């Protein structure tokens, strides 16, 4: 399977615990994105990487959230001291960036997400 | 930030019929990209169709086509010959042009489409 994979698919945790999610993008893709989706809503952007550099973070990403992409391949998203409001689906996506030119083929491919439930 | 509005929370269509989903967006830019994504119960977001704002021709992918009205900032999706497998949530999304080095998607709230047998 050469798609975007995310692990785990489901995570149930108690309030105050730390959780970490992993995303493996499509192998040749240099851009990687994290989104959060709550029930009945569209995904909201959290952060994005180009190779190993984290280029943008949303204001939604509080200090309790941290994301890494150490070797420009897989990425992890950690949430510290989870709160019930963190319950959501966390989606990862990747794309093959073509630089600062007319990116006529800029398409994001999404994983199946990690569903987080904070009790 | 760009705003994407999908005013139809739910749509129902008979199998083999046609359904049209509406999407409007707000931007001051002249060039940008618009997308429709499908999210079935499996939760996998699947790209359905993509439109580049500088292209006047409406994009088409098999049974899926768009009506892109740039002046009206409208981007509707038409699903023809609806199939049971089209049952899903559909999201309209906006992306700024690459010159801004900003590749994130701004999504609408989604429209749930149910295809009835």
Interface residues (C-beta under 8 A of the other chain):
Chain A: X31 X33 X35 X40 X41 X42 X43 X44 X45 X48 X55 X56 X89 X91 X93 X95 X97 X98 X99 X100 X101 X102 X103 X104 X106 X107 X108 X109 X110 X111 X112 X113 X115
Chain B: X4 X33 X37 X42 X43 X44 X45 X46 X47 X50 X52 X91 X93 X95 X97 X98 X99 X101 X102 X103 X104 X105 X106 X107 X108 X109 X110
